Amino acid sequence: MKHLKEILSKVNIQEVKQGDVLVTNLRHYQKLTETNEALKRVVHGLHTGITGDFLAMDIRQALHFLGEITGQITSDDLLENIFAKFCIGK
């Protein structure tokens, strides 16, 4: 129990309860943060009357960030997409 308190104090958490979710992978944390920002833009857009096209872009972006965590979107997919759209000589 002493070690648990030491670990929690290092990460500035007072207590971990059953059912709490801890993200221990930095890349996952970054993607979740990016997902949260995209979803905040969706909520803001809903409140301000942004058109559905713009809302859909942010929703797709949120799904993309989650897909990078789950493996549905891979770096190879991203590179292939970039080269397919932007490479000269295609």
Sequence and secondary structure as in RCSB ss.txt:
>XXXX:A:sequence
MKHLKEILSKVNIQEVKQGDVLVTNLRHYQKLTETNEALKRVVHGLHTGITGDFLAMDIRQALHFLGEITGQITS
DDLLENIFAKFCIGK
>XXXX:A:secstr
 HHHHHHHHHTT S   TT      HHHHHHHHHHHHHHHHHHHHHHHT  HHHHHHHHHHHHHHHHHHHTSS H
HHHHHHHHHHH TT 
